[in-house]
Amino acid sequence: VTAILRTLLHGLASSAQDPGLFLSLLNHHFHDTMKQTDQLIFVSVCYVVLDTETQTLRCASAGHPSPLLANRRSHRIEPIFGTLRDNPALGLFPESRYDVFTRTLHDQDIVLLFTDGVIEAMNTRGEDFGRERLEQAVRAGLELDLAGLPTRILHGVLDFTDTHTPAADSVVVAERAPHN
């Protein structure tokens, strides 16, 4: 599946500046390819474009939770978009359309992307790590460098689940918002 997606991504690069169009095209081609296997295979995706000239972020989601936008100065942490409807994972329907969300970026903003395995990680009592704990971990690590913030979050998940290795689908990426 990764090889198929990589090939499709490369072939659709000319549409990459429009997150909604890009995910729609990617979904269409991925659905057609997977239909030939007679297996239901789907992939959640959040696609983000950071524009350094306009200081904006544009993103679209295919069944994936919203990235967080955090500001080191104000300690504000908020999702880029709320709960989505009708933005299904790639591969489920052949002609899906994806909403695009635009945010203005400010100095000291950090964009935090994560897989759903982070917020769905469970402890021994069957509780999810959840978005609230994720936001607490982000707030506690805002003074760290960009490499340290994801590490702090993943350690928080490991402490919560009382395990020594993260689940295969637990990934966190932090990126400093571009500024002039």
Secondary structure per residue as TSV (DSSP state, phi and psi in degrees):
chain	resnum	aa	ss	phi	psi
A	1	V	-	360.0	-40.5
A	2	T	H	-62.4	-42.6
A	3	A	H	-64.5	-40.2
A	4	I	H	-62.8	-48.5
A	5	L	H	-62.2	-40.7
A	6	R	H	-61.0	-43.1
A	7	T	H	-64.2	-44.6
A	8	L	H	-63.9	-41.9
A	9	L	H	-58.5	-45.4
A	10	H	H	-62.2	-42.9
A	11	G	H	-69.1	-22.6
A	12	L	T	-103.6	10.8
A	13	A	G	-55.3	-29.3
A	14	S	G	-67.5	-18.0
A	15	S	G	-101.3	7.8
A	16	A	T	-67.7	-19.3
A	17	Q	T	-76.0	-17.0
A	18	D	S	-109.4	99.6
A	19	P	H	-56.7	-39.9
A	20	G	H	-67.3	-47.3
A	21	L	H	-62.9	-43.2
A	22	F	H	-59.2	-47.3
A	23	L	H	-68.0	-35.4
A	24	S	H	-62.3	-46.2
A	25	L	H	-66.3	-43.9
A	26	L	H	-60.2	-44.4
A	27	N	H	-61.0	-46.4
A	28	H	H	-57.1	-50.1
A	29	H	H	-68.8	-39.3
A	30	F	H	-64.8	-44.1
A	31	H	H	-60.1	-45.9
A	32	D	H	-59.9	-41.2
A	33	T	H	-67.7	-45.2
A	34	M	H	-71.4	-28.3
A	35	K	H	-59.3	-31.6
A	36	Q	T	-70.2	-17.5
A	37	T	T	-89.8	-9.6
A	38	D	T	58.1	27.4
A	39	Q	S	-122.3	144.7
A	40	L	-	-85.5	106.6
A	41	I	-	-126.1	128.2
A	42	F	-	-137.8	159.9
A	43	V	B	-139.4	131.2
A	44	S	-	-88.6	143.5
A	45	V	E	-144.7	141.4
A	46	C	E	-124.6	121.7
A	47	Y	E	-111.9	125.0
A	48	V	E	-122.6	136.1
A	49	V	E	-119.0	119.4
A	50	L	E	-99.7	121.4
A	51	D	E	-103.1	111.1
A	52	T	T	-73.4	-25.2
A	53	E	T	-75.3	-43.8
A	54	T	T	-96.0	-3.9
A	55	Q	T	57.3	45.0
A	56	T	E	-127.3	157.4
A	57	L	E	-119.7	133.1
A	58	R	E	-126.0	133.9
A	59	C	E	-145.1	158.0
A	60	A	E	-138.2	151.2
A	61	S	E	-127.0	138.6
A	62	A	E	-113.4	83.7
A	63	G	B	69.9	20.3
A	64	H	-	-113.4	146.1
A	65	P	-	-65.7	154.8
A	66	S	-	-66.3	137.0
A	67	P	-	-63.5	165.4
A	68	L	E	-106.3	147.9
A	69	L	E	-115.5	116.9
A	70	A	E	-120.5	145.9
A	71	N	E	-118.4	124.0
A	72	R	T	-63.8	-35.6
A	73	R	T	-74.4	-51.3
A	74	S	T	-89.0	-14.2
A	75	H	-	64.0	19.2
A	76	R	-	-73.4	134.4
A	77	I	E	-133.9	125.2
A	78	E	E	-149.6	151.4
A	79	P	E	-69.9	150.5
A	80	I	S	-70.3	-33.5
A	81	F	S	-141.9	161.1
A	82	G	-	-84.8	-156.2
A	83	T	-	-67.6	133.8
A	84	L	-	-98.3	150.6
A	85	R	S	-126.5	145.0
A	86	D	S	61.6	31.9
A	87	N	-	-122.5	70.2
A	88	P	-	-71.1	159.6
A	89	A	-	-58.3	155.0
A	90	L	B	-62.9	138.3
A	91	G	T	98.2	-11.6
A	92	L	S	-80.0	-43.4
A	93	F	-	-132.1	144.0
A	94	P	T	-71.8	-28.4
A	95	E	T	-123.8	46.6
A	96	S	-	-75.5	148.3
A	97	R	-	-116.0	148.8
A	98	Y	-	-126.3	127.0
A	99	D	-	-66.7	145.9
A	100	V	-	-110.1	132.7
A	101	F	E	-113.2	132.5
A	102	T	E	-118.6	134.7
A	103	R	E	-132.4	141.2
A	104	T	E	-81.3	136.6
A	105	L	-	-101.3	145.7
A	106	H	-	-122.7	162.6
A	107	D	T	-56.1	138.4
A	108	Q	T	79.0	8.2
A	109	D	E	-78.6	145.5
A	110	I	E	-127.4	133.0
A	111	V	E	-99.5	126.2
A	112	L	E	-118.7	114.3
A	113	L	E	-104.2	146.1
A	114	F	E	-153.5	154.6
A	115	T	-	-84.3	159.6
A	116	D	H	-65.5	-18.0
A	117	G	H	-62.0	-24.3
A	118	V	H	-69.6	-51.7
A	119	I	H	-79.6	-17.9
A	120	E	T	-94.9	-1.0
A	121	A	-	-59.8	133.0
A	122	M	B	-110.6	145.2
A	123	N	-	-91.0	-177.4
A	124	T	T	-68.0	-15.7
A	125	R	T	-91.9	3.6
A	126	G	S	80.1	17.1
A	127	E	-	-92.3	140.4
A	128	D	B	-77.0	149.3
A	129	F	-	-59.2	-45.7
A	130	G	H	74.1	167.4
A	131	R	H	-69.2	-36.7
A	132	E	H	-63.8	-44.4
A	133	R	H	-66.5	-36.9
A	134	L	H	-60.5	-47.2
A	135	E	H	-63.0	-36.7
A	136	Q	H	-64.3	-41.2
A	137	A	H	-66.3	-38.3
A	138	V	H	-64.2	-48.4
A	139	R	H	-58.5	-41.2
A	140	A	H	-68.5	-21.9
A	141	G	T	-109.1	11.0
A	142	L	T	-62.5	-23.5
A	143	E	T	-84.9	-7.1
A	144	L	S	-78.4	163.0
A	145	D	-	-72.6	171.8
A	146	L	T	-63.0	-30.3
A	147	A	T	-74.2	-32.4
A	148	G	H	-76.5	-29.8
A	149	L	H	-63.3	-52.1
A	150	P	H	-60.8	-37.0
A	151	T	H	-62.5	-44.4
A	152	R	H	-59.6	-43.8
A	153	I	H	-63.4	-47.1
A	154	L	H	-65.0	-35.5
A	155	H	H	-64.4	-37.0
A	156	G	H	-61.9	-39.6
A	157	V	H	-65.4	-44.3
A	158	L	H	-63.1	-41.9
A	159	D	H	-62.0	-42.5
A	160	F	H	-64.0	-42.5
A	161	T	H	-86.3	-8.4
A	162	D	T	57.9	43.8
A	163	T	-	-123.7	169.0
A	164	H	S	-105.3	-13.8
A	165	T	S	-132.6	138.9
A	166	P	-	-70.1	155.9
A	167	A	-	-62.6	156.0
A	168	A	T	-59.1	-26.9
A	169	D	T	-103.6	31.3
A	170	S	-	-109.6	102.1
A	171	V	-	-134.2	138.5
A	172	V	E	-131.6	133.0
A	173	V	E	-129.3	131.1
A	174	A	E	-116.8	137.8
A	175	E	E	-136.0	131.4
A	176	R	E	-71.9	134.9
A	177	A	-	-64.5	138.3
A	178	P	-	-67.2	144.8
A	179	H	-	-143.0	152.7
A	180	N	-	-81.3	360.0
